[in-house]
Amino acid sequence: MVSGAEQNLKSGSSAEQASAGSESLTVEQAIANLQQREDLSLCYYAAWWLGKFRVRESVAIEALIAALAEEADQTESGGYPLRRNAARALGKLGDSRAVQPLIDCLDCPDFYVREAAAQSLGKLGDSTCIPKLMSLLDGGLAAALPIPGSPHLTQPYNAVIEALGTLGATEAIDLIAPFLEHPIELVQYATFRAMYQLTQDRVYGDRLITALKGQKLQLRRAALADLGAIAYLNAADAIAETLAENSLKLIALKGLLEHEVKNNSTESSEVSDAATHLMTLMDNLL
């Protein structure tokens, strides 16, 4: 009998296909909407749509890359919403042609474009972006200050640090480590996450487990996501017991389970004790 957790592990692609089938927009229409410039709201939606439904056709990639340099869609506050959506979409499509254009986006004056570009570069996994990402950490804690009148810091430190961790940028450890002492918890959590990925030192994973007991739900949610991303197996029971939505706990546990299955697969059909325990925890949350 297949457990609920096993079904959850296998259901992602079919659910996405079903969602795609329910959309009235076609691939051809989405690409055409992104290529035109008469109605930029259509471009904005098309960029999101192409990323959501993982449209990897060459013409779609080219249109998204072109959108990264679009100047017309600038808000009164100086933001570039179309560039943001295009950058996010390219991170989901796995095409190496997007790497250099996304690196160029790290110089964009729009904080959220830089954030989206850093996140997508982490997903694309190309190490050529590491030096540029590291440069955004120049100045360390002294430079990582809020901008007066703005809701964010000078750079998207969370996204940059997480990307460097995902990319295995051990050369960035000395730049990342000072952010363990940053006064903003979310920056600390991103640093715990990256430092665990780069050093495999359990102290950083354990710090995220401690964060699951925090007073603020938003921070507990963030710690869940980080533990799922680094697949910290020691956190399994703590994740299941966290005071947060079951859906988020399931996502985190799924991250642990996928890592366990991938790294302990054998020619036999036997499931490891750890994987069995994870599936039991997941079933109890369904």
N, C-alpha and C positions, 0 to 999 in steps of 0.2 A: 504493500500500500504506500502511495506517495504522500509524504507529509505536506502540511500547508506551507512549511518553510521551503521545501524543495520546489513546490509549484511556484512560490513567490520568486525563487531564484531563476526559474526558467521563463517567466511570463513577460519579461520586459519587452522583447522585440515584438511579440504578437500584439501586445496592448498598444504599442506605438503604431503598428500597421493599421489596427482598427481605428485609432484616432485619426490617422492620415486619411483613411477612407471616408471619414465623416466630414472632411473639410471640402467645401465647394471649390476652393481655389486649386487650380492644376499647377503642375510644375512649370509648364510653358507660360502660364499666365503670371506666376510669381516671378519668373526670370524677366519677362517683359516689363512687369511693373517696376522691378528694380533697375532696369536699364533706362527707363524713361525718367525725365526730370520735370515734367509739367505738374505733377502732383506728388510732392515729396512724402506725403503721408502714406501713399501707396508704396513708395520705396521702403519706408520705415517698417511697415508691416511685412513686406515681402522678404526683407533681410531676416527678420525674426522667423518667418515661416520656413524659409530655406534651411535655417539652422535647426529648427525644431524637428523637421521631418527628414533631416540628414540627406539633403539633396546634394550629391557629390558630382554632378555633371560638370564638365570643364567650364561650360559657359556660365554656370551659376557661380563657380569659384571666381572666375574672372570678374563677374559683375560685383560680387561682394568685395573683392580687392579694390576695384575702382571706387566703390562707395567709401572706402577708408580715407579717401582724399577729397571727398565732396565738401565744397565750401559753402554751397547755397543753404544747406540745412543748419544754420547757426541760430541759436536762440538769442534773445536779448541779453541773457546773462553770460553768453559766450560759449555755451555748450553745443555739442554736435551729436544729437540723438541718433541720426542715421549711422554715423561712424561707430557709435557704441554698439548698436545692434549688429552691424556688419562684423565688428571685431569679435563679439560673442559667438556669432554664427560660425565664423571661420575656425574657432577653437573646437567646434563639434564635428568638423568635416574631415580633419586629418590630412589635409593637403599641404605638402611642404612649400608650395608656391606662396603660401600666406606668411611664411616665417619672416622674411625681410620686411614686407609691408607692415606687419604687426610690430616689429622692432622699431620701425620708423614712427609708429603711433606712440611709442613711449616718450616722444618729444612733444606730443600734442598738448596744447595749453589746457584742454579739457581733462580734469582729474579723472572723470569716469571713463573716458576713452583710454587713458593710460591704465586704469584698473582693469578694464575689459581686455586690453591687449596683453597685460601681464598674465591674467588668468588663462587666456587662450594659448599663450606661448608655453605655459606649464603643461597644458593638455597635449600640445603638439609634440613635445618631447625632443625638440631639436636643441642641442647644447650650444649652438652658435649664438643664441640670445643671452647666454649667461653673463658675459661681460657688461652688456648694456643694462641688464637687470641689476647687477651688482652696483652699477654707477648710481642707481636711484637710492641706494642706501648710504651714499656719501654724506658725511657729516654726522652720522650716527644719531644717538638720542638727542643731541643738541639741536639737530635740524628737524627732528620729527615732532614738530609743534603744530598746534591748530592754526589755521589761517583766520585772522580776525574777521568776524562776520560770516564765516563759512562753516558748514557742518563737518568738514573733513580736514585731515592733516595735509601737509605740504605734498606728500606723495602717497600713493596707495600701498602703504607698507605691508598690510596684510597680504594682498595679492602678490606682491613682489617676493616676500619671504616664503609664502607657500609655493610659488612657482619654483624658486631656487631649491626648496626641499624636494619637490616632485622631480626635478631635473637631476637630482643627485649632485648638486654643486658643492662638493666638499671644500672647494677653494674659497667658498663664501662664508664658511663657518665663523671666522673671526669678525666678519662684518655683521653677521646675523646675531651672534651671541649677546651683544649689548642690549638687544631689544627684549631680552628676558626680563629686564628691569623697567620696561616702558610702563607708564602709569595707566594706560588704557588696557583693560583686560583682553579685548579681542586681539590686540597686537601681541600681547603675551602668549595667547593661545596659538596664534599663527606661528610664533617662534618656538613654542614647545613642540608643535607638530613638525616643523622643519628640522629642528635639532634632533628629534628622534629619528627622522628619516635619514639624516646625514651621519649620525653617530651610533644609532641603535642602542643608545643608553636608556635603560628603562626609567631613569629618573624623570625624563621628559614625558613619557607616557603616563607615569604615575601622577605627574602634576595635572594632566588633563583629567585623570580620574577624580582627583580632588576637586577640580572645577565643576564636576557634575553635581556637587553638593552646594553650589553657590545659591545665593538668595534670588538672583534674577533669572527668570525663565529664558530670556534672550541669550544669556551667557551659557546656560545649561544646554540650550539647543546648539550653540556654536561648538561647545566641547563634544557633544555627541557627533556632530559632523566631522570634527577633526579626528576623533578616535576611529570612526569608520574609515576615514581616508587613509590613515596610517595602519589600519588593520591590527590594532593593538589587542592581542588576544586576551591579555590579562584583565582587560576592561569589560569582558563579556557580562559578568554578573552585575557589575556596577551600572552598565548601560541599561540592562533590563529593569533595574530598580530605580532608575532616575525619574524624578518628578517632571515628566514632560510627555508630549503626545506619543502614543504608541507607534504612530506612523513613522515618526522620526527615529524612535528606538529601533524599529524594524529595519530602516534604511542603514543605520549604523551597524547593526548586527549582520545585515546582508554583506556589508563591506568586509567584515571579519570572516564570514563564511566563504565568500568567494576567494579570498586570499588563502584560507585554509585548504579549500578543495584544490585550488590551482597548485599550491606548493607541496601538497601531500598526495597527489594523484599517483596511483599505481596501476599495474596491469589488472589487478584484481578489482572486484566490485565492492570491496570492503570500504566502509566509511570510518574515518578516524574518530576516536573518542571525543576529541575537541569539536569536530564537525557535528557529531551527534548531539553534544551538549548545546551547541549554538542553535541547532534546529529545534531542540526542545524549548529553549528560551523563546525563540521566534513563534513557535506554535502557541505558547502560553500567552503571547501578546495579540494573537489574531482574534 
